[in-house]
Amino acid sequence: MKKLLIAIIGIVAISCSQKKDLPVPAKPPVVPRSSYSFESTAVWVDEFDVPGKPDVNKWGYDLGGHGWGNNELQNYTSDNANIENGILTITAKKESLDNNSYTSSRMVTKGKGDFLYGRFEISAKLPTGKGTWPAIWMLPTDWTYGNWPNSGEIDIMEHVGYDQNKVHITVHTGSFNHSINTQKGNFLLVPTASTEFHKYRVDWTPLSIKGYIDDNLVFNFDNNGQGFMGWPFDKRFHLLLNIAVGGNWGGAQGVEPLAFPASMEVDYVRVFKLVESK
């Protein structure tokens, strides 16, 4: 019996010694926990009160007609955006330019409005028609983590004309994107998306990206603290407003030429600075 007891103690001792030698798994970075709010006065704003072309101090344009990575049909110009009666109108038209059968505009704040965190509010009325693909969104200014999707994308509002009134809010990262079927997003049915103005909003903090439609929470994406592949949203981003024509998603059910011209109307764009309290 004594020999058996000594043998058992020896086995336990060896087992414990082996456990001590096992490597300890590395802990993921700790995401700092703070409370966040936003200033009540916009730090960057365009109310589109001056008629004519958009303010060159606030907006530039992405130009051209090379498909934009999605087999889109439009040629982007600076001619398809205009302000009248306090409303910005971006119009996609059925007209030939170079090798494209449609024209549109893609307005950007890059170099004129680049932001790290904040509340972003845009009031807009969306176009109708099969083949339209309007978007209010954000891209990285510096592409610190590499090409899409590694440096991220924030879609404040996306809509495709063949699925009328279904409005999407989405993020894209290296770990979470549609090309590997891991995309993170949500949608809301908005029956008057194309007949009335609605407020599309994103609250972006170091902890999360929350998407709202008319101040109703639709989408939440948390920072999991596991690095840029899951959370590249710690660098500067800029805003984009555009209507694409056709493309992999917008043209998934074809393009109806008689739907054009088709317009997205924007009443205002407002950006509010993040306030942190420990």
Order of alpha helices (4+ residues) and beta strands (2+ residues): alpha-beta-beta-beta-beta-beta-beta-beta-beta-beta-beta-beta-beta-beta-beta-beta-beta-beta-beta-beta-beta
